[in-house]
């Protein structure tokens, strides 16, 4: 018995490699960047929602970043019950029919997210969001954007080494 742990393979190549290995092998294939992050984020999200009295199936989640970790987190939280999710990358909201900076994985995500079919930027996507899950770049989330989120909003700013917004700044803006 054995297993394979994939590490530090960028999207979308990591999805192709993982899928191929799963098809040809009968042992577990684990990609830490995807699966490890997704498990930790969902665990934290469940607990954060308990604190603010919200449920997975009644929240709007914005996932910022469309790399391996972000895609895995999005898939995992949706499998756990999140119904209203929006995915953004460096070019803005990912939606069905978008042409710029797309790949097969983003196209697949566009079909299962963004139920209101909104287009635009991160600033447009965050309005009314209960949760911001940042797996992108440091400094991208501004206090004025946090102020447009839903009451008792939750922010996981996970960009490394500098988060999307500093915790004290997010809190001062209403998160």
C-alpha positions, 0 to 999 in steps of 0.5 A: 500500500502506498500513496502519492503526495504532489507538491508545488505544481501550478494550475492548471497543470496540477489538475491534469497530472492529478487526474492522470495519476488517479486514472492509471493508479489504484493508490491515493493521490493527494495534492497538498496545495489543493487538498490540504488547503481546502480541508483547513479552509472548510474547517475554519469556515464552519467554525467562523460561521458558527461564531456569526450565526450563519449557515453554509447553504445561505451565504455568498462566498467570494473566492479570490484567486484561481490557482490550484488552492483556490479551485480546490477550496471552491470545489470543497466548500461547494461540496459541503453545501455552499450554493452561492459562490463567485470566483475571481482571478486577476482579470476579475469575475469568472463567468460563463462566456468570458474569453480573457485569461480562461483555461478549461478549469476556469471554464468548468468553474464558470458553469457552477459558480456565479449564479447571478451571472455578474461581470466586473471586478473584485470590487463588484464581486464582493458587494454583499458577500458574507465570506471572502476567501483570499488565495491570491496576492497581497494588498488586493482587498481594500477597506472600502471593499470590506465595507460593502460586504454583508453584516458579520462578514468573514475574511480569510486573507491567505496570500503568502507572504503578505495577506490580501488585507491585514487583520486589523485593517479588515476588522476596522473596516467592519469584518 
